[in-house]
Amino acid sequence: MRLQTRLILLIGSLLFIIIIALTFSFERMLVNNLEKSVGSSALKIAKTVALMDVIGDAFDDANPSATIQPIVEKIRMETDAEYIVIGNREGIRYAHPIPDRIGKEMVGGDNGPVLQGESIISKAVGSMGPSLRGKTPIYDDHNQIIGIVSVGILVKDIEASAQAYRNEMILFAAIALMVGCGGAIAIANSVKRSIHGLEPKEIGMLYQEKRAILETIHEGIIAVNTEGTVTLVNHTALMLIDPNETMEMTGRHVQEVIPGSRLLEVIKSGEAERDQEMVINESLVVVNRLPIYNHQQQVVGAVSSFRNKSELLRLTEELTQVKRYTEALRAQSHEYSNKLYTIYGLIQLESYQEAMDLITHETDVHQNLIHFLLHEIPDPIIGGILIGKFNRANELKVNLEIDRRSTFKAIPSAISRNQLVTVIGNLIDNAFDSVLESSAPVKQITVLLSDTGLDLAIEISDNGLGISEENAGRLFEMGFSTKKQANRGFGLSNVQQSVQQLGGSISFRNRPEGGVTFAVVIPKIRGDSYDTSAHH
């Protein structure tokens, strides 16, 4: 059974039960109050009659009925009582609406308490049928009970009066039930619209899927309502904001969870903020903030996704490595293809000696380089990037020289090789760009690597254009580049980020003979503080 049908049946049933119960309760209270009111009126009439001197004095007459009957009948007609009966202590009637019953004994069996001096309201079956009666004693001048006054209203008359009220209540109950059923249908339809026609089982599945999705994505997610109260936070965000998991975030204000958050500004402006940087728990993160709209295009909250920038940089480094390896292979393939074609041409020209000299020269160059790298820079990752850049330099007609004083053997295992590759590779690429734009007849780049002492030192020099004064302050700014091409300006920024993460420092200086030298110093043992400033 669908949720909408269940809601209508449930609400309708509850309304039916409540309205029927209330109707019967009100009807019972009405009848009781009516009986109480009628009984009280009957007793008042009875007491009034009992206090009339003419009634008490008539008891001494030879024929009390002759005096009492006309008076009582007149009172009965004026008060709309069903009957007024007067009898003596023995219960013999002196007055009755039906004259034939005068002189006969009163019936009902409820005279006992009255003869003892009590005034009562009782329900009994009299000579005229079931009735509600008020009874009171009649006293003589000596305060002795000499008779009884009984004023009665037939039960059927009370029922007739109650029935009129009962019909009105039933009509009211029917109208209320119809209105309630209409309201139940409206509520069910409203609920259906608010949950987009989904059934509870489907909503439960969506909730579970949402939780699973939130917990599997690597970005932190936090959502707030218009008051800034946190309504949702996933595990990634929890671990970034509160690694010890001591804080209950849901239900708290976002400023308590993330001081300085701009989610409230996004709610006010209704405009998204993308790729913004901020610090959360001493971690630099990249944040996206989006307003949440309802179907009426009103802002009802905001959601923020953020990711640790170091993870983004690591991903960028991995992509950069793939690109570097691809370029190195392409350069090596292209370079060796040219050499092979040259050798092939010399053989065809029967210039065998020249072909042998070329083979010997190329073999010596590469063998010497590989031998040097294997001996002084044994790390395969560092050596691989240098060979790749050497081949790329040959392709670009750039003289890339590895300073023979270089030694890079004592690299601590705690230092990331990928970050070292990021530093060396990007600085050499930057040198390529610089020398290719210069007018120097010989394009020269020199790489010096040193592991002597307590630090690792990387020095890369070129004879390119150098660094102008106006660009020096923005050199390491992400996205800044003097090149006009798209997707530039990330190399030196990545270098600085890697150097900072390694606890080192980077500096540069323009060379007097032209070009620039970049120097990187990385401590072998990480300290608590490090210098990230650049000088020139």
Sequence and secondary structure as in RCSB ss.txt:
>XXXX:A:sequence
MRLQTRLILLIGSLLFIIIIALTFSFERMLVNNLEKSVGSSALKIAKTVALMDVIGDAFDDANPSATIQPIVEKI
RMETDAEYIVIGNREGIRYAHPIPDRIGKEMVGGDNGPVLQGESIISKAVGSMGPSLRGKTPIYDDHNQIIGIVS
VGILVKDIEASAQAYRNEMILFAAIALMVGCGGAIAIANSVKRSIHGLEPKEIGMLYQEKRAILETIHEGIIAVN
TEGTVTLVNHTALMLIDPNETMEMTGRHVQEVIPGSRLLEVIKSGEAERDQEMVINESLVVVNRLPIYNHQQQVV
GAVSSFRNKSELLRLTEELTQVKRYTEALRAQSHEYSNKLYTIYGLIQLESYQEAMDLITHETDVHQNLIHFLLH
EIPDPIIGGILIGKFNRANELKVNLEIDRRSTFKAIPSAISRNQLVTVIGNLIDNAFDSVLESSAPVKQITVLLS
DTGLDLAIEISDNGLGISEENAGRLFEMGFSTKKQANRGFGLSNVQQSVQQLGGSISFRNRPEGGVTFAVVIPKI
RGDSYDTSAHH
>XXXX:A:secstr
  HHHHHHHHHHHHHHHHHHHHHHHHHHHHHHHHHHHHHHHHHHHHHHHHT HHHHHHTTSSSHHHHHHHHHHHH
HHHHT SEEEEEETT BEEE SSGGGTTSB  SS  HHHHTT  EEEEEEETTEEEEEEEEEEE TTS EEEEEE
EEEEHHHHHHHHHHHHHHHHHHHHHHHHHHHHHHHHHHHHHHHHTTT  HHHHHHHHHHHHHHHHHSSSEEEEEE
TT BEEEE HHHHHHH TT     TTSBHHHHSTT  HHHHHHH   EEEEEEEETTEEEEEEEEEEE TTS EE
EEEEEEEEHHHHHHHHHHHHHHHHHHHHHHHHHHHHHHHHHHHHHHHHTT HHHHHHHHHHHHHHHHHHHHHHHH
H   HHHHHHHHHHHHHHHHHT EEEE TT B     TTS HHHHHHHHHHHHHHHHHHHHHS  SS EEEEEEE
  TTEEEEEEEE S    HHHHTTTTSTT  SS SSS S HHHHHHHHHHHTT EEEEEE TTSSEEEEEEEESS
  S        
